[in-house]
Amino acid sequence: MKLLILVGTRPNFIKVTQFKRVAKERHPNIEIKIVHTGQHYSENMADVFFRQFNMWPDHYLDIDAASPSSQIAQIMLRLEAYVLSEGRPDLILVPGDVNSTLAGALFANKAGIPLGHIEAGLRSFDRTMPEEFNRCLTDELTDLFFVSEPSGVKHLLAENRAKEKVHMVGNTMIDTMIAFEKEIDVSDVLNKLQLGGAPFVLMTMHRPATVDNKEAFSKLVQIMEKLSEKYAVVFPVHPRTVKQAKDFELYERLITNVNVKCTEPLDYFAFQKLIKECAFIITDSGGIQEESTFRKKPCLTLRPNTERPVTVDKGTNTLVPFETNAVFSEIQAIETGTYKTGTIPEYWDGQATERILNVIAGF
């Protein structure tokens, strides 16, 4: 069997690190090719991850930096050329909810190639998020649904997907965390950032609702400044967040605050070490809600909704209104020990990749 896995961004890379290893050990009849679209293409957004995971793609589509529509079109055309050259796969597997995910799903549909979707069924029901459309449209075209949490099964069945095609397999991001635990533990990022032994807060922000509006971004800076009176704040800054900070003339306030440690996007081991060692997390990200739940670290997500509700219902994640008083009310609960402790969701055990390949082997 020929399996083509299409990846495009850092969250995608993290979800597929164990496929070739598990296939070699358990399913030697499955030949896996990993194709990288180039949606995230720079050294610190892509290559450092491949190097750490020892997972170099078999082929690069090398799409250009462009609008989402242009990138999706380029991916489809270049993926078609690759398949015509290298041979037709028996299944295309796409992870997540980015533009590369949707492009792969559209290509598979038009080429008549069966499609598997990792993290199928996740829904925020927030139609202001581009990712929500990518998720929904990909699932419309999917043949095998690989689900990471109970809400995904519920949503897919409510959408009348065939029950036998819906597979609760767990979370492949957790597979990667468990597989590289030793490398995470020996990361020297705490020394590099001169954090010492004092408690620190990890913060990430990049969504349009948080950073594309000057009033919202100003509020974010105010929260960081108040936090920095008590904690060091580690803030790995997404490139688009840097651009917006400069456009809004807020960048200097960030980089001149000695207790706010602005960094470029960090490598995987360093970032996971920060999650493991921080006092708590403030974010608007999706994947960090899952990683913090596995680590049982308090995570305050400045969003009105989440496509990963198990992190709130069972884990350590809390959806917090983007208001200073609401944020610091939750921080007080963390500091006084009254914040929830959380549990690790079922099937988040490091075996999700193996479950997926077991299903594919019988497809």
Beta strands, then each sheet from edge to edge (+ up, - down):
strand 1: 2-7
strand 2: 31-36
strand 3: 59-60
strand 4: 91-95
strand 5: 115-118
strand 6: 144-147
strand 7: 166-168
strand 8: 200-204
strand 9: 232-236
strand 10: 260-263
strand 11: 280-283
strand 12: 299-301
strand 13: 317-319
sheet 1: 3+ 2+ 1+ 4+ 5+ 6+ 7+
sheet 2: 10+ 9+ 8+ 11+ 12+ 13+
end
